[in-house]
Structures are given as structure tokens and as C-alpha cells.
Amino acid sequence: MSGKKGMKKYPAGIREEVVSRIRAGESQRALSQEYGISRWAIHCWLKESVLPKTRGRKPAKTLAEYKYENKRLKMENELLRDFL
């Protein structure tokens, strides 16, 4: 969320430190006062860290899976040709 117009941008190191300290059991209010960061910003950081930032790749298919899919698609094509 930081970086938008009117918002302060905090270094990634501070963000990670604050988030890890909250997960360790410290209160958002205390850390907000200590670092001079709004509680809303900290709240947003906590929500961001839960969601993955990049999409994961699908696991690679094996050669046997490709052969099976190819065989199935060829059969479907034959059936459709015969139907039309």
C-alpha cells in the first residue's frame, strides 16, 4: 500500500521487523508508537505478508502424462471427425 500519493514509504527492513515482532506477540499499538508508523499501515503490512506476491508455477508434467493426454486428444479428434 505504501508508495501511493500522500503515503509514506518505509524501508522493507523496517516493515519486516515490525511484522515479525507483531507475530512474536508484541502489540501493534506499542510498535506504532515506537516507530512512528500508523496502525493502519501496520495492519496493511500484516495483510500483505499473508498473500503470496507471485504466482506459483504448476508442477511440470511427466512424459507419461503428456503421452496419455496426446492419446486422449487424438481419440477425441477422431470421434469428432466421424461425427461430422
N, C-alpha and C positions, 0 to 999 in steps of 0.2 A: 504494500500500500504506500510505502514511502516513495518520494520522488514525484508525486503529483503536485500540482500547483498549490502553494500555501502549506505544504507539509515539509517537515524537516527530514533530512536523510541521515540515518545513523549508520556508522560502520558495521559491517557484518559481524565483526568480532564482539562488539557490544551486544548486538542482537542475540547472538548465540549464547553469550554469557548470561544474559538476563533470562532467556528461555530455559537454559539448563538449571539456573538457580531456582526458578519457579518450579520446575519439575522435581527438584530436590526437596521442595517443601517450603520455600520462603514465600511470603505473601507478595502479591502484585503491588499492593499499596506501598509497602516498605521499599521495594525496588524502584517504584515510580518516583518516590521522594528522593531516594539516594542518587539516582542517575539524572533526575530532572526530565523524565520521559512521561508522557501522558499514559494513563492506564488504558486508554482506548488503543494506543499504538501497541502496547504490550499485548493486549487482547488479540489484535490482528496478527501479531507475530506468532502467537500460540496457534492460531487457526491455520496460518500458512505452513507451519512446520509439520502439521499433521498430513496435509495433502502432498502427494508427490509432485515435484516440479517438472519432471519429464515423463513422457510416456514410455512404458517398458516395451521391449520387443517381445514378439511372440516367440515361443521356443521353436527352434529350427526343426523342420520335418525330416524324417529319415527317408532314405531311398525307398524302403519298402512302402512307406505311406504315400510317396509320390507315385509309385508304380500302381498301387491299389486305386488311387484317385484317377490316374490316367485310364486304367482299365474300365472303371465305372463310367467315366465321361464318354469313352468310346462306345460303350454299350448304350448309353442314353442317346448318343448321336445316331446310332443305327436304328434304334426304336423310333426316333422322331422322323428319320428319313423314310422308314417303312410306313409310318402312319400317314405321312403327307403323300 
